[in-house]
Amino acid sequence: MAGAVLSRPTLDALNLLATLIRIGRIRRGWTTSELADRLGVTRKTVYRIEHAEPGVAVGTMFEAAKLVGVPLFGEDVATRESFRAERRNELALLPDVVRAPAGDDYDF
């Protein structure tokens, strides 16, 4: 992850998700190779997931979590759809574009 500086809360959340994924894999009796096969990735990627390396794609992390039984935003489809609908409604009330206040000087 070139140049990105992650905050402590972000690193803590990443570590928690990695731990939950490892616990789920072990509870299922799966080796890292078996999880890698199910994910369509290498054992090295599973290692990186379980060691909370921030360069792993978020979609890969989420799919690993789903495969081992870590609930993502609710366990059932109805709960996730309700949450998604609420967020779409919230987003519809916000402006389409956010502009910097006049007078801000950015060095781009």
Backbone torsions as a table, in degrees:
resi	resn	phi	psi	omega
1	MET	NA	86.7	-172.1
2	ALA	-65.8	117.8	170.9
3	GLY	80.5	-16.8	-177.9
4	ALA	-75.5	135.9	175.8
5	VAL	-110.1	119.6	-177.4
6	LEU	-96.7	139.0	179.8
7	SER	-73.8	161.9	178.6
8	ARG	-57.6	-45.9	178.5
9	PRO	-60.5	-36.2	177.8
10	THR	-66.0	-46.0	178.8
11	LEU	-63.4	-38.8	178.0
12	ASP	-63.1	-43.5	179.4
13	ALA	-64.6	-41.4	178.3
14	LEU	-62.3	-43.6	178.0
15	ASN	-64.7	-39.2	178.6
16	LEU	-64.2	-46.1	179.0
17	LEU	-62.0	-42.3	178.8
18	ALA	-60.3	-42.3	179.4
19	THR	-65.4	-43.4	178.9
20	LEU	-62.9	-38.3	178.0
21	ILE	-64.8	-45.1	-179.9
22	ARG	-63.6	-44.0	177.5
23	ILE	-58.3	-47.0	179.7
24	GLY	-60.3	-41.8	179.1
25	ARG	-63.0	-46.4	-178.0
26	ILE	-66.7	-41.1	178.0
27	ARG	-60.7	-31.3	178.0
28	ARG	-81.5	-8.0	-179.9
29	GLY	76.3	22.7	-178.5
30	TRP	-91.8	140.6	170.5
31	THR	-79.3	168.8	175.1
32	THR	-63.4	-32.3	177.5
33	SER	-65.3	-40.5	179.8
34	GLU	-65.8	-42.4	177.4
35	LEU	-65.6	-40.9	178.1
36	ALA	-58.6	-43.8	178.7
37	ASP	-61.5	-44.0	-179.6
38	ARG	-65.3	-33.6	179.8
39	LEU	-82.8	-21.7	-174.9
40	GLY	76.9	33.2	179.4
41	VAL	-128.6	-179.6	178.3
42	THR	-87.7	163.4	174.3
43	ARG	-60.0	-33.6	178.6
44	LYS	-61.1	-39.6	178.6
45	THR	-65.7	-41.0	176.7
46	VAL	-62.0	-41.3	175.9
47	TYR	-57.5	-47.2	-179.3
48	ARG	-63.3	-38.2	176.7
49	ILE	-61.7	-50.8	-175.0
50	GLU	-72.5	-12.3	176.6
51	HIS	-108.8	17.8	171.6
52	ALA	56.3	37.9	177.1
53	GLU	-74.5	124.4	-172.8
54	PRO	-68.9	-11.7	-179.2
55	GLY	-80.1	-6.4	178.9
56	VAL	-73.2	136.0	-179.2
57	ALA	-59.0	137.5	-177.8
58	VAL	-60.3	-35.5	178.0
59	GLY	-63.7	-37.4	178.1
60	THR	-68.1	-41.3	177.1
61	MET	-61.3	-46.7	-178.9
62	PHE	-64.5	-40.0	180.0
63	GLU	-66.4	-39.6	176.0
64	ALA	-61.0	-43.6	178.8
65	ALA	-60.3	-45.8	179.8
66	LYS	-61.0	-44.8	-177.5
67	LEU	-61.7	-34.1	-177.4
68	VAL	-96.5	3.9	173.1
69	GLY	94.2	15.9	175.9
70	VAL	-81.0	120.7	-178.5
71	PRO	-69.4	134.2	178.7
72	LEU	-115.5	109.6	177.2
73	PHE	57.6	43.2	179.4
74	GLY	103.5	145.8	-175.0
75	GLU	-80.3	-28.0	-174.3
76	ASP	-117.3	161.0	-176.8
77	VAL	-60.5	-41.2	-177.8
78	ALA	-62.3	-41.1	179.4
79	THR	-65.1	-45.2	179.5
80	ARG	-64.4	-41.7	-179.7
81	GLU	-65.7	-39.2	177.1
82	SER	-62.1	-46.4	178.5
83	PHE	-61.5	-44.6	-180.0
84	ARG	-62.2	-41.9	179.7
85	ALA	-65.1	-41.7	177.6
86	GLU	-61.6	-41.1	-179.8
87	ARG	-69.3	-37.8	176.8
88	ARG	-62.8	-41.4	178.2
89	ASN	-64.0	-41.5	177.9
90	GLU	-62.5	-44.6	-179.7
91	LEU	-63.4	-36.1	-179.7
92	ALA	-63.7	-24.9	-179.6
93	LEU	-85.3	-11.0	-178.8
94	LEU	-92.7	157.3	179.1
95	PRO	-64.8	152.9	179.9
96	ASP	-71.0	-32.0	-175.6
97	VAL	-130.9	140.6	174.2
98	VAL	-111.5	124.1	-179.4
99	ARG	-112.3	148.2	176.1
100	ALA	-68.4	144.6	177.1
101	PRO	-59.9	148.5	178.2
102	ALA	-56.9	139.7	177.6
103	GLY	97.3	-13.4	176.1
104	ASP	-68.6	134.0	-178.4
105	ASP	-115.5	108.1	179.1
106	TYR	-105.4	140.9	178.0
107	ASP	-93.9	86.7	177.7
108	PHE	-105.1	NA	NA
